[in-house]
Amino acid sequence: MLSADRTGGAGRPDGRMVQIFASARIPEGLLAKGYLEANGIPVVVSGESEGPYRLGPVFLWVPADLEVQARSLLAEARAGNGSGDGTS
């Protein structure tokens, strides 16, 4: 589990983070990260290497108190209901 020292607290007084997503494909991980952030959920990415040849896997971590909301958003997106056009 990530601590506040590593994540800067990410909006949590105790900094407890939970992993909610893992992907071997960086684009998929970055899309999920962007979607969560667009919906107001702070995200910490780990596993992705830096540099011109980015390698996976990618793991996404969110504050523990937002875990249920984040998982729900990702489930909606997978089901095709995350279009953002208000028709979900």
Backbone torsions as a table, in degrees:
resi	resn	phi	psi	omega
1	MET	NA	141.4	178.6
2	LEU	-79.3	150.0	179.7
3	SER	-109.8	171.9	178.6
4	ALA	-61.9	-31.9	179.9
5	ASP	-61.6	-38.6	-177.4
6	ARG	-83.0	-32.7	-173.8
7	THR	-101.4	-6.9	-175.5
8	GLY	72.9	16.9	177.9
9	GLY	90.0	-31.2	178.7
10	ALA	45.1	40.7	175.5
11	GLY	84.3	4.1	-179.8
12	ARG	-111.5	133.6	177.7
13	PRO	-58.7	-38.1	-178.7
14	ASP	-98.3	-7.3	175.8
15	GLY	70.2	13.2	-179.9
16	ARG	-67.9	128.0	-178.9
17	MET	-122.8	149.5	176.3
18	VAL	-127.0	143.7	177.0
19	GLN	-80.5	127.7	-178.9
20	ILE	-120.4	-6.3	-174.5
21	PHE	-154.6	142.1	174.3
22	ALA	-143.9	139.6	178.6
23	SER	-149.0	143.2	174.3
24	ALA	-79.0	-12.8	-177.7
25	ARG	-107.5	119.2	-178.1
26	ILE	-60.3	-45.0	-180.0
27	PRO	-56.6	-39.8	178.3
28	GLU	-62.8	-43.2	178.6
29	GLY	-63.9	-41.4	-179.8
30	LEU	-70.1	-33.9	174.9
31	LEU	-64.7	-44.5	178.8
32	ALA	-63.1	-41.5	178.2
33	LYS	-60.1	-48.9	179.7
34	GLY	-61.6	-39.1	179.6
35	TYR	-64.6	-45.3	178.9
36	LEU	-63.3	-45.8	-179.6
37	GLU	-63.5	-37.3	177.8
38	ALA	-64.1	-21.8	178.4
39	ASN	-101.4	18.1	172.4
40	GLY	83.6	14.4	-179.2
41	ILE	-105.1	119.9	177.2
42	PRO	-69.4	139.7	-175.4
43	VAL	-130.4	138.9	171.9
44	VAL	-113.4	131.4	179.9
45	VAL	-102.8	136.4	172.7
46	SER	-136.0	161.9	176.7
47	GLY	93.2	-24.3	-177.3
48	GLU	-80.9	126.8	179.1
49	SER	-83.8	152.1	179.2
50	GLU	-88.5	167.3	175.7
51	GLY	111.7	-179.1	-176.4
52	PRO	-70.6	-24.1	179.8
53	TYR	-113.0	83.0	-176.0
54	ARG	-72.2	134.3	-178.1
55	LEU	-120.5	150.7	176.4
56	GLY	-92.6	-168.9	-3.2
57	PRO	-76.1	168.1	178.5
58	VAL	-116.0	133.7	176.6
59	PHE	-120.6	134.6	177.2
60	LEU	-109.9	134.0	-179.1
61	TRP	-121.5	139.9	177.4
62	VAL	-130.8	161.2	174.7
63	PRO	-56.9	139.9	-175.2
64	ALA	-56.5	-34.9	-177.9
65	ASP	-75.9	-7.5	176.7
66	LEU	-109.7	8.8	-176.6
67	GLU	-58.6	-48.6	-176.4
68	VAL	-63.5	-44.8	179.4
69	GLN	-62.6	-43.0	-179.4
70	ALA	-64.5	-45.0	179.2
71	ARG	-62.9	-38.2	178.6
72	SER	-64.3	-43.7	178.2
73	LEU	-61.5	-43.7	179.8
74	LEU	-66.2	-37.5	178.0
75	ALA	-64.6	-40.7	177.3
76	GLU	-62.4	-43.2	-179.4
77	ALA	-63.2	-42.0	178.9
78	ARG	-63.8	-34.0	-178.9
79	ALA	-79.9	-4.6	179.6
80	GLY	88.7	11.0	-178.7
81	ASN	-99.3	7.0	-177.1
82	GLY	-98.6	35.1	-175.0
83	SER	-73.0	-17.8	179.7
84	GLY	77.3	8.1	-178.8
85	ASP	-97.7	9.0	176.8
86	GLY	79.7	9.7	-178.1
87	THR	-100.7	10.5	-176.1
88	SER	-76.3	NA	NA
